[in-house]
Amino acid sequence: MKNWIAVRLVKWGAKKLDGYKTIIGGIGLILSGVVGLIGLLWPDTGLPPMELEQAMTTISGGLVAIGIGHKGDKLTKAVQASANEQ
């Protein structure tokens, strides 16, 4: 019974976040890179340091994820509009 409730809650949450999951993941990657840079610049803060290249790669990966998610949403809307015309 608990498993059934958990599955229903996760499915409901995923449907509510549909279209935002990629953006949330991209923002998370960007923030992870920023935290790594802060840890590199100020090591006494207790944040985990990252190498500069790794932090910049993480930030750019977040930007790419946001861009790909936006492009995917545009393509989905275009396909749906095309299907409705026919």
C-alpha positions in Angstrom: 0.0 0.0 0.0 2.8 2.4 0.9 4.5 1.7 -2.5 1.3 2.4 -4.4 0.9 5.8 -2.6 4.5 6.7 -3.2 4.2 5.9 -6.9 1.0 8.0 -7.2 2.7 10.9 -5.4 5.8 10.8 -7.6 3.7 10.6 -10.8 1.5 13.5 -9.7 4.6 15.6 -8.9 6.2 14.7 -12.2 3.1 15.8 -14.1 3.0 19.1 -12.2 6.6 19.8 -13.1 6.3 18.8 -16.7 8.2 21.3 -18.8 10.1 22.6 -15.8 12.3 19.5 -14.9 15.0 20.3 -17.4 15.1 23.9 -16.3 15.3 22.9 -12.6 18.2 20.5 -13.5 20.0 23.1 -15.5 19.7 25.6 -12.7 21.0 23.0 -10.3 24.1 22.4 -12.5 24.8 26.1 -12.7 24.5 26.5 -8.9 26.7 23.5 -8.4 29.4 25.1 -10.5 29.1 28.4 -8.7 29.4 26.7 -5.3 32.6 25.0 -6.6 34.0 28.3 -7.7 33.2 29.8 -4.3 34.9 26.9 -2.7 37.9 27.4 -4.9 38.2 31.1 -4.3 37.5 31.0 -0.5 38.6 27.6 0.8 37.9 28.6 4.4 34.1 28.6 3.8 33.9 24.8 4.0 32.4 24.5 0.5 33.8 21.7 -1.6 36.4 23.2 -4.0 36.3 22.3 -7.8 39.0 22.8 -10.3 38.3 25.9 -12.5 37.8 23.8 -15.6 35.4 21.5 -13.9 33.3 24.3 -12.4 33.1 26.1 -15.8 32.1 22.8 -17.5 29.4 22.3 -14.9 28.1 25.8 -15.4 28.1 25.5 -19.2 26.4 22.1 -19.0 23.6 23.8 -17.0 23.2 26.4 -19.7 23.2 23.7 -22.4 20.5 21.7 -20.5 18.3 24.8 -20.2 18.7 25.5 -23.9 18.0 22.0 -25.0 14.9 21.9 -22.8 13.6 25.1 -24.3 14.2 23.8 -27.8 12.5 20.6 -27.0 9.4 22.4 -25.7 9.3 24.6 -28.9 9.5 21.5 -31.1 6.8 19.7 -29.1 4.5 22.7 -29.4 5.2 22.9 -33.2 4.4 19.2 -33.7 1.2 19.5 -31.7 0.1 22.6 -33.6 0.8 20.8 -36.9 -1.2 17.7 -35.8 -4.2 19.9 -34.8 -4.2 21.6 -38.3 -4.7 18.3 -40.1 
